């Protein structure tokens, strides 16, 4: 194999390796984004907003968490402490 062909192969291999980790075609991850049981997305900020809403009582907050798709009652109780 001549030098030109080796150089071309080396360049091609380098491009393939560089492209493998660049994330092209992969879904974007959003920090602080969670997925409810029904597949709906919500953020930690949204959970804190519910937990810290002084206009509604704890039962209404629990219901709001359930409406987001959170089913784990222990998690809901923990979220009330945010």
MMTF fields as JSON, N, C-alpha, C and O atoms, coordinates in Angstrom:
{
  "mmtfVersion": "1.0.0",
  "mmtfProducer": "UNKNOWN",
  "numBonds": 327,
  "numAtoms": 328,
  "numGroups": 82,
  "numChains": 1,
  "numModels": 1,
  "chainsPerModel": [1],
  "groupsPerChain": [82],
  "chainIdList": ["A"],
  "bondAtomList": [4, 2, 8, 6, 12, 10, 16, 14, 20, 18, 24, 22, 28, 26, 32, 30, 36, 34, 40, 38, 44, 42, 48, 46, 52, 50, 56, 54, 60, 58, 64, 62, 68, 66, 72, 70, 76, 74, 80, 78, 84, 82, 88, 86, 92, 90, 96, 94, 100, 98, 104, 102, 108, 106, 112, 110, 116, 114, 120, 118, 124, 122, 128, 126, 132, 130, 136, 134, 140, 138, 144, 142, 148, 146, 152, 150, 156, 154, 160, 158, 164, 162, 168, 166, 172, 170, 176, 174, 180, 178, 184, 182, 188, 186, 192, 190, 196, 194, 200, 198, 204, 202, 208, 206, 212, 210, 216, 214, 220, 218, 224, 222, 228, 226, 232, 230, 236, 234, 240, 238, 244, 242, 248, 246, 252, 250, 256, 254, 260, 258, 264, 262, 268, 266, 272, 270, 276, 274, 280, 278, 284, 282, 288, 286, 292, 290, 296, 294, 300, 298, 304, 302, 308, 306, 312, 310, 316, 314, 320, 318, 324, 322],
  "bondOrderList": [1, 1, 1, 1, 1, 1, 1, 1, 1, 1, 1, 1, 1, 1, 1, 1, 1, 1, 1, 1, 1, 1, 1, 1, 1, 1, 1, 1, 1, 1, 1, 1, 1, 1, 1, 1, 1, 1, 1, 1, 1, 1, 1, 1, 1, 1, 1, 1, 1, 1, 1, 1, 1, 1, 1, 1, 1, 1, 1, 1, 1, 1, 1, 1, 1, 1, 1, 1, 1, 1, 1, 1, 1, 1, 1, 1, 1, 1, 1, 1, 1],
  "groupList": [{"groupName": "UNK", "atomNameList": ["N", "CA", "C", "O"], "elementList": ["N", "C", "C", "O"], "formalChargeList": [0, 0, 0, 0], "bondAtomList": [1, 0, 2, 1, 3, 2], "bondOrderList": [1, 1, 2], "singleLetterCode": "X", "chemCompType": "L-PEPTIDE LINKING"}],
  "groupTypeList": [0, 0, 0, 0, 0, 0, 0, 0, 0, 0, 0, 0, 0, 0, 0, 0, 0, 0, 0, 0, 0, 0, 0, 0, 0, 0, 0, 0, 0, 0, 0, 0, 0, 0, 0, 0, 0, 0, 0, 0, 0, 0, 0, 0, 0, 0, 0, 0, 0, 0, 0, 0, 0, 0, 0, 0, 0, 0, 0, 0, 0, 0, 0, 0, 0, 0, 0, 0, 0, 0, 0, 0, 0, 0, 0, 0, 0, 0, 0, 0, 0, 0],
  "groupIdList": [1, 2, 3, 4, 5, 6, 7, 8, 9, 10, 11, 12, 13, 14, 15, 16, 17, 18, 19, 20, 21, 22, 23, 24, 25, 26, 27, 28, 29, 30, 31, 32, 33, 34, 35, 36, 37, 38, 39, 40, 41, 42, 43, 44, 45, 46, 47, 48, 49, 50, 51, 52, 53, 54, 55, 56, 57, 58, 59, 60, 61, 62, 63, 64, 65, 66, 67, 68, 69, 70, 71, 72, 73, 74, 75, 76, 77, 78, 79, 80, 81, 82],
  "secStructList": [7, 7, 2, 2, 2, 2, 2, 2, 2, 2, 2, 2, 2, 2, 2, 2, 2, 2, 2, 2, 6, 1, 7, 6, 6, 1, 7, 7, 7, 7, 6, 6, 3, 3, 3, 7, 6, 6, 1, 7, 3, 3, 3, 2, 2, 2, 2, 2, 2, 2, 2, 6, 7, 6, 6, 1, 7, 2, 2, 2, 2, 2, 2, 2, 2, 2, 2, 6, 6, 7, 7, 7, 2, 2, 2, 2, 2, 2, 2, 6, 6, 7],
  "xCoordList": [0.856, 0.0, 0.902, 1.857, 0.615, 1.469, 1.11, 0.095, 1.949, 1.773, 0.466, -0.203, 0.108, -1.115, -2.347, -3.23, -2.393, -3.54, -3.565, -4.633, -2.391, -2.342, -2.795, -3.51, -2.373, -2.77, -4.272, -4.905, -4.828, -6.271, -7.028, -8.018, -6.559, -7.216, -7.095, -8.046, -5.928, -5.726, -6.643, -7.235, -6.758, -7.625, -9.083, -9.824, -9.487, -10.854, -11.135, -12.194, -10.192, -10.359, -10.458, -11.263, -9.647, -9.697, -11.044, -11.602, -11.573, -12.884, -13.988, -14.905, -13.905, -14.919, -14.882, -15.928, -13.69, -13.577, -14.06, -14.734, -13.719, -14.151, -15.669, -16.292, -16.261, -17.705, -18.466, -19.63, -17.829, -18.526, -18.974, -20.009, -18.236, -18.587, -19.19, -19.396, -19.482, -19.941, -21.417, -21.863, -22.182, -23.585, -24.513, -25.691, -24.039, -24.894, -25.951, -25.628, -27.194, -28.278, -28.769, -29.675, -28.202, -28.665, -29.582, -29.409, -30.55, -31.451, -30.698, -29.729, -31.15, -30.527, -31.018, -32.212, -30.098, -30.459, -30.618, -29.791, -31.668, -31.881, -31.599, -32.189, -30.697, -30.415, -31.643, -32.43, -31.808, -32.908, -34.269, -35.269, -34.312, -35.558, -35.896, -35.056, -37.11, -37.549, -38.739, -39.409, -38.987, -40.087, -41.078, -40.702, -42.337, -43.387, -43.778, -43.304, -44.649, -45.064, -45.731, -45.627, -46.414, -47.087, -46.201, -46.672, -44.91, -43.983, -43.895, -43.128, -44.662, -44.592, -43.31, -42.823, -42.778, -41.541, -41.862, -42.82, -41.061, -41.177, -39.811, -38.932, -39.627, -38.334, -38.381, -39.452, -37.215, -37.134, -37.691, -38.281, -37.499, -38.039, -39.556, -40.146, -40.198, -41.656, -42.102, -43.123, -41.336, -41.67, -41.522, -42.366, -40.452, -40.251, -41.358, -41.801, -41.799, -42.876, -44.148, -44.833, -44.453, -45.633, -45.416, -46.286, -44.258, -43.985, -43.999, -44.38, -43.587, -43.476, -44.664, -44.628, -45.706, -46.885, -47.704, -48.362, -47.655, -48.361, -49.86, -50.583, -50.338, -51.772, -52.57, -53.796, -51.885, -52.6, -52.088, -50.933, -52.965, -52.579, -51.843, -51.736, -51.342, -50.549, -51.324, -50.753, -52.623, -53.414, -53.483, -53.398, -53.635, -53.664, -52.292, -52.202, -51.234, -49.876, -49.666, -49.096, -50.133, -50.019, -50.731, -50.209, -51.923, -52.69, -51.973, -51.996, -51.345, -50.597, -49.423, -49.143, -48.739, -47.639, -48.173, -47.564, -49.3, -49.901, -50.298, -50.148, -50.798, -51.177, -49.977, -50.129, -48.795, -47.568, -47.163, -46.297, -47.791, -47.449, -46.591, -46.091, -46.418, -45.639, -46.579, -47.572, -46.261, -47.151, -46.65, -47.44, -45.364, -44.757, -45.127, -44.693, -45.931, -46.414, -45.275, -45.327, -44.259, -43.11, -42.367, -41.912, -42.248, -41.608, -42.428, -41.877, -43.739, -44.606, -44.428, -44.343, -44.373, -44.166, -42.809, -42.693, -41.796, -40.466, -40.471, -39.807, -41.211, -41.285, -41.949, -41.663, -42.812, -43.451, -42.428, -42.681, -41.279, -40.231, -39.208, -38.235, -39.417, -38.461, -38.335, -37.575],
  "yCoordList": [-1.17, 0.0, 1.233, 1.3, 2.19, 3.371, 4.382, 4.241, 5.397, 6.395, 7.169, 7.457, 7.5, 8.268, 7.537, 8.13, 6.23, 5.427, 5.298, 5.369, 5.109, 5.014, 6.318, 6.312, 7.432, 8.742, 8.953, 9.49, 8.528, 8.667, 7.809, 8.249, 6.582, 5.681, 6.209, 6.135, 6.741, 7.285, 8.48, 8.618, 9.344, 10.513, 10.089, 10.646, 9.102, 8.597, 7.989, 8.223, 7.214, 6.6, 7.67, 7.545, 8.726, 9.809, 10.518, 10.849, 10.753, 11.394, 10.523, 11.031, 9.229, 8.317, 8.298, 8.3, 8.279, 8.278, 9.595, 9.61, 10.691, 11.996, 12.117, 12.669, 11.615, 11.696, 10.773, 11.026, 9.703, 8.718, 9.304, 8.898, 10.227, 10.771, 12.149, 12.758, 12.666, 14.053, 14.213, 15.339, 13.157, 13.247, 13.567, 13.841, 13.544, 13.817, 12.718, 11.53, 13.122, 12.156, 11.57, 10.736, 11.979, 11.464, 12.492, 13.691, 12.048, 13.002, 13.868, 13.424, 15.093, 16.027, 15.742, 15.545, 15.722, 15.569, 16.957, 17.84, 17.147, 18.406, 18.202, 17.325, 19.009, 18.854, 19.185, 20.054, 18.514, 18.74, 18.457, 19.062, 17.556, 17.192, 15.77, 14.879, 15.539, 14.223, 13.789, 14.612, 12.492, 11.944, 11.272, 10.425, 11.653, 11.054, 9.694, 9.265, 9.014, 7.655, 7.6, 6.593, 8.673, 8.717, 9.237, 9.429, 9.47, 9.944, 11.451, 11.963, 12.181, 13.625, 14.135, 13.546, 15.231, 15.806, 16.927, 17.675, 17.045, 18.154, 18.422, 17.56, 19.617, 20.007, 20.039, 20.07, 20.03, 20.156, 21.502, 21.614, 22.521, 23.832, 23.795, 24.446, 23.028, 22.892, 22.194, 22.553, 21.197, 20.494, 21.419, 21.418, 22.212, 23.162, 24.206, 24.626, 24.619, 25.604, 25.073, 25.795, 23.819, 23.194, 23.063, 23.429, 22.541, 22.293, 23.577, 23.564, 24.683, 25.945, 26.877, 28.02, 26.417, 27.249, 27.373, 26.423, 28.53, 28.769, 28.945, 29.023, 29.01, 29.219, 27.924, 27.958, 26.781, 25.494, 24.641, 24.756, 23.786, 22.928, 21.683, 21.461, 20.881, 19.7, 18.698, 18.069, 18.542, 17.596, 18.042, 17.213, 19.34, 19.859, 19.705, 19.435, 19.874, 19.678, 18.216, 17.922, 17.301, 15.872, 15.566, 14.84, 16.129, 15.912, 16.501, 15.915, 17.651, 18.267, 17.379, 17.233, 16.789, 15.863, 14.633, 14.168, 14.116, 12.956, 13.307, 12.487, 14.516, 14.95, 15.038, 14.949, 15.211, 15.199, 13.786, 13.596, 12.794, 11.407, 10.745, 9.638, 11.42, 10.84, 9.956, 10.43, 8.675, 7.716, 7.25, 6.795, 7.357, 6.865, 7.796, 8.947, 7.28, 8.096, 8.564, 9.672, 7.735, 8.154, 9.304, 10.231, 9.239, 10.334, 11.606, 12.693, 11.472, 12.64, 13.284, 14.507, 12.471, 13.012, 13.718, 14.767, 13.133, 13.753, 15.075, 16.032, 15.128, 16.349, 17.495, 18.665, 17.162, 18.195, 18.919, 20.019, 18.293, 18.882, 19.707, 20.189, 19.876, 20.65, 22.073, 22.855],
  "zCoordList": [0.0, 0.0, 0.0, 0.774, -0.843, -0.923, 0.161, 0.843, 0.309, 1.361, 1.208, 2.201, 0.003, -0.226, 0.276, 0.894, -0.001, 0.423, 1.943, 2.551, 2.567, 4.033, 4.675, 5.676, 4.091, 4.622, 4.509, 5.417, 3.395, 3.196, 4.189, 4.773, 4.378, 5.334, 6.755, 7.534, 7.09, 8.433, 8.665, 9.735, 7.655, 7.786, 7.929, 8.739, 7.138, 7.213, 8.585, 9.167, 9.098, 10.427, 11.503, 12.426, 11.398, 12.384, 12.347, 13.393, 11.139, 11.013, 11.596, 12.241, 11.376, 11.903, 13.426, 14.075, 13.99, 15.452, 16.039, 17.069, 15.389, 15.885, 15.806, 16.713, 14.75, 14.582, 15.497, 15.805, 15.939, 16.769, 18.098, 18.625, 18.64, 19.947, 19.898, 20.948, 18.728, 18.649, 18.964, 19.182, 18.998, 19.373, 18.221, 18.451, 17.013, 15.876, 15.773, 15.77, 15.69, 15.546, 16.85, 16.84, 17.977, 19.261, 19.906, 19.687, 20.696, 21.344, 22.345, 22.96, 22.5, 23.429, 24.829, 25.053, 25.765, 27.169, 27.773, 27.54, 28.54, 29.208, 30.688, 31.318, 31.247, 32.675, 33.497, 33.122, 34.588, 35.525, 34.894, 35.282, 33.938, 33.276, 33.664, 33.535, 34.138, 34.573, 33.726, 33.102, 33.715, 32.931, 33.872, 34.683, 33.757, 34.57, 34.042, 32.99, 34.777, 34.417, 33.051, 32.35, 32.667, 31.371, 30.255, 29.134, 30.542, 29.534, 29.431, 28.615, 30.237, 30.181, 30.849, 31.814, 30.323, 30.843, 31.817, 31.619, 32.872, 33.794, 34.386, 34.351, 34.934, 35.488, 37.011, 37.617, 37.603, 39.06, 39.507, 40.581, 38.672, 38.997, 39.086, 39.949, 38.19, 38.232, 39.511, 40.098, 39.938, 41.181, 42.376, 43.273, 42.396, 43.489, 43.516, 44.586, 42.344, 42.264, 42.915, 43.64, 42.652, 43.272, 44.776, 45.566, 45.171, 46.59, 47.408, 48.578, 46.799, 47.541, 47.344, 47.8, 46.682, 46.428, 47.709, 48.134, 48.306, 49.569, 49.414, 50.407, 48.166, 47.927, 48.003, 48.113, 47.945, 47.972, 49.127, 49.537, 49.643, 50.766, 50.262, 49.056, 51.193, 50.853, 50.007, 49.116, 50.277, 49.479, 48.012, 47.106, 47.785, 46.41, 45.755, 44.557, 46.531, 46.003, 45.612, 44.561, 46.471, 46.145, 44.824, 43.978, 44.667, 43.449, 42.229, 41.147, 42.409, 41.305, 40.894, 39.704, 41.869, 41.554, 40.818, 39.854, 41.27, 40.592, 39.152, 38.246, 38.95, 37.605, 36.668, 35.449, 37.232, 36.422, 36.031, 35.177, 36.659, 36.356, 37.42, 37.221, 38.548, 39.643, 40.448, 40.999, 40.51, 41.165, 42.529, 43.356, 42.765, 44.002, 45.165, 45.214, 46.093, 47.211, 48.121, 48.655, 48.297, 49.112, 48.442, 49.111, 47.129, 46.399, 46.509, 46.683, 46.409, 46.536, 47.915, 48.025, 48.949, 50.308, 50.414, 51.048, 49.789, 49.81, 49.032, 49.432, 47.931, 47.13, 47.901, 47.648, 48.815, 49.635, 50.503, 50.992, 50.686, 51.545, 50.771, 51.352, 49.468, 48.656, 49.141, 48.57]
}
